[in-house]
Amino acid sequence: MIIYNVTCNVEKHIHEQWLLWVKEHIAQVLSTGCFSEAKLTKVLVDDGHGSITYSVQYRAISREALDSYYTQHANALRQDAIDRFGEKVLSFRTELEIIDEFSVTFN
């Protein structure tokens, strides 16, 4: 299984506007059918530059589905973010391979 991770460094003065937008954006990404779920997280670090960092983790259905996302959807969805926020949001993407998963059961 592959996690497609997008980390975004968002200038503080637009982060509330960006948060509203990204929730809609996540729904659009999920509607491509390439991912089974997504998690939006805030990175708990103070970068000292007046920005806030977030991470969106999408669980790809398969390697082929992720490749399909790249070829059929990624460019248009990325361009929307650039058109709206320009350099006020800096993003980078990584792929993570899930090796194993663990959980705890509470009584």
C-alpha positions in Angstrom: 0.0 0.0 0.0 1.2 3.5 -0.8 0.5 6.8 1.0 0.7 9.9 -1.2 1.8 12.7 1.2 1.5 16.4 0.4 3.1 18.7 2.9 2.1 22.4 2.6 3.7 25.3 4.3 1.0 28.0 4.5 1.5 31.7 5.3 -0.4 32.4 8.6 -2.5 35.3 7.2 -4.2 33.0 4.7 -4.2 29.7 6.6 -7.9 29.8 7.5 -8.9 30.5 3.9 -6.5 27.7 2.8 -8.1 25.3 5.3 -11.5 25.9 3.9 -10.2 25.4 0.4 -8.1 22.3 1.1 -11.1 20.4 2.6 -12.9 20.9 -0.8 -9.7 20.0 -2.6 -9.4 16.7 -0.6 -12.9 15.8 -1.6 -12.0 16.4 -5.3 -8.9 14.3 -5.0 -10.9 11.5 -3.4 -13.5 11.7 -6.2 -10.9 10.7 -8.7 -11.3 7.1 -7.4 -7.6 6.7 -7.0 -7.6 6.9 -3.2 -9.5 5.1 -0.4 -9.1 7.8 2.3 -7.3 10.9 3.3 -6.1 12.5 6.5 -5.5 16.2 7.1 -3.0 16.9 9.8 -1.2 20.0 11.2 2.5 19.6 11.7 3.4 20.5 15.3 6.4 22.7 14.7 7.0 26.4 14.8 9.1 27.3 11.8 9.7 30.8 13.1 8.8 32.3 9.7 5.1 33.1 10.3 3.7 30.1 8.5 1.8 26.9 9.5 2.6 23.5 8.0 0.0 20.9 7.2 0.2 17.4 5.7 -2.5 15.6 3.7 -2.0 11.8 3.5 -3.9 10.0 0.8 -4.1 6.2 0.9 -3.7 5.0 -2.7 -5.9 2.1 -3.8 -2.9 0.7 -5.7 0.3 1.7 -7.4 -1.6 1.7 -10.7 -4.2 4.0 -9.2 -1.6 6.4 -8.0 0.0 6.5 -11.4 -3.4 7.1 -12.9 -3.9 10.0 -10.6 -0.5 11.5 -11.7 -1.3 11.2 -15.4 -5.0 12.1 -15.4 -5.7 14.5 -12.5 -2.6 15.8 -10.6 -1.7 18.7 -12.9 -5.1 20.3 -13.0 -5.6 19.9 -9.2 -2.2 21.3 -8.5 -2.8 24.3 -10.8 -5.9 25.2 -8.9 -3.8 25.6 -5.7 -1.2 27.7 -7.6 -3.9 29.9 -9.1 -5.5 30.6 -5.8 -2.5 30.9 -3.4 0.6 31.4 -5.5 3.7 31.4 -3.4 1.8 31.9 -0.2 1.6 28.1 0.0 4.7 26.0 -0.7 4.1 22.3 -1.2 6.1 19.2 -1.6 5.0 15.6 -2.2 6.4 12.3 -1.1 5.3 8.7 -1.5 5.4 6.4 1.5 5.2 2.6 1.3 3.3 0.9 4.2 5.4 -2.0 5.3 3.1 -3.1 8.1 0.3 -1.7 10.3 -0.3 -2.2 14.0 -3.1 -1.3 16.3 -4.0 -1.5 20.0 -7.3 -3.0 21.2 -8.7 -1.5 24.4 -11.2 -3.3 26.7 
